[in-house]
Amino acid sequence: MFETILNNNNQQDNNNEWYFGHLLMSDDDNNDNNKLRNWKDYDKFRNEINPNNKKSTSSSVVGTLMKISDFRRLRDGRLCLLVQGIERFVVHDVIKSLPYGIADVQLLPDYDATTTTTTEKIQESFQYYHPYEYKRMSLPVPNDTSYMSQTDVYGSWLVDLIPYVPYDLDQKLQLPSPSSCTSDDDNKDEDNAATTIIAALEDDISLEIQLLNHDILRRPPSYYYKASNDESDNNNNNLCCDELEKKLWNAIEDYSGVTTGGKLHPDLACLMPPDRSSSQQKENKSVSSSYPKHRRQRRLSFIASTLIEPTIPKDLQFKQVLLETPSTQERLYAILQWYTLL
């Protein structure tokens, strides 16, 4: 698969962009569970195998669009790829399953109550924000030989590449015209956006609403919310993104104070709000003051879990849960609940 992707642009230069999709498939040996399906067929299959509690089954049709930033060939024929996860998608139509899956997919920006269309959001992301949000990285291995050796791969430089994708903070941020921008005030409308579904014919409503109706996109399962008996924590679900962001940063700083002496990775610390007083802001660069806060909060809602990932049971598939969560507000809330427990 990767040879096919890379051979579409067989000369390594800064203008090449290679993309592929990543899906979390079942580790069950049952071939039916691992079959590539579009979201409608998957919903029917899930109803058949678990009709009483399909919400407990993680989706294998919501995945991550991956961008190959750099690669090297090894002498044994393998490839060393440096990839960045940039957007989420849902499988719309399966073209083929073997020898590897190929499908038509629909990119899924966060669901909210704004009038900005999905197409406009995607266009803005790729045209204006991605060059700033995802710095073009290179493997720290010389590219002056035909093959990369296994001895060239060592842990110390992996720490600089994993798990965060750095912003290109030295690049000037280009913003879309005001007429096409989503107002930051619209974040307040996102609070309970997933519950504002109206009854309508499926053919006449947006894809996002259909995915919500069929639990392809859904709030984190109830056991994420029953973990805390603190009523004030449970009330956090009624807070807007700004309030949740503030509480989450308090929790992150408290947690890092115990685990890392208060030091945060620069690619996380750069997301601190400009009005927040913290020593981390003095030590690290911050994102541009013109960078929309709804995008800053969205990025935080995906990466804030990285610090506490070792404490979350793997069988909960927390990363996939966050991927399937409809809105930034609900992801911030889910992550805050975990920090509250620690």
C-alpha positions, 0 to 999 in steps of 0.5 A: 500500500505504501509503495503505491502511495509513495510512487505517485510522487517518487521524488522526495521534495518539499512539495509532495504530500502523501495521505492515507487513512487509518482505522481501528479494526477489531482484534477479533479473529472473526473475519466479519468483525474485521471487514471493511464497511461503509458506515451504513453497512457497519451500523446494520452489522452492529445492530445484528451482533449487539442489538441491545447495546450497540453503543458499547461497540467501537466504530471501525468506520471513523478513522484518522487521515494521516499525512506522510511527512517523510520516509526512508527505505531500509535495507530489508525492504521495510519503510520507516514513515514519519506520519501526522494525524490531521483530520478525522473521517468516516467511510462513505463507500468501500471500493475494495478490501484486498490486498488492502482497503481502499474507500471513499471517505468524508472528512468530519470537522467537529460538529457544532451549531454554526451555519458554516458548512462542512465543505467550508470548514474543510476548505479553510482547514487545508488552505489556511490552517494546516500549513500552520498547525502541522509543521513539515517534519523530517526524519533526523537521519541523513538522506544521502544514501540509498537505504536507511540502516536499522542502527539509524533508528534510536530512541532519543530522536523519537522523543522529539517526534512522538507523540505531538505534532508541532505547529510551525510557529515561525510561519505567518498564519494566513487567515480566511476572509471574515465572511468565511470565518467561524466566530469564536462565540459560536463555541458557546453554541457547541455546548449541547450541539449533539443533543439538538437533533431534530426529526427529519427525513435522513435524505434531507439532513446533514451527514453529521446529524445522520452519524449522530442519530446512528451512534457512529458519532456519539458521546463517550459511553456512560462509564466515563461519566459515572467514575466521579461522585463529585457533583461539581465535576459532573456539572462540568458537562454544562460548561462552555468550551472556554470554561472547560478549557480553563478547568482543564489547564488547571488540571494539567498543571496540577498533574504535571506538577506531580509527574514532571515537576511542572514542565510541559512539552512545548507542543502542548504548552504553546496551546495555553490561552494568551490570557493565562498567567503561567511560567510555561508561557514565558519558557515556550512559544505560543500560537499566534494571537490571531489563531482562532480559539475554537481551533486551539481548543479543538487541538487541546481536546485531542492531545491533552489526554497524552499526559494521562494515557498510561493511566487509562485502561487500554481496553477502553480505547480512549483515543478512538472514543475521543475520535468518535466524540462529536464536539470539542466541548464534549471531548474537553469534558471527557478528558477533564473527568479523567484528570479529576480522577487522578 
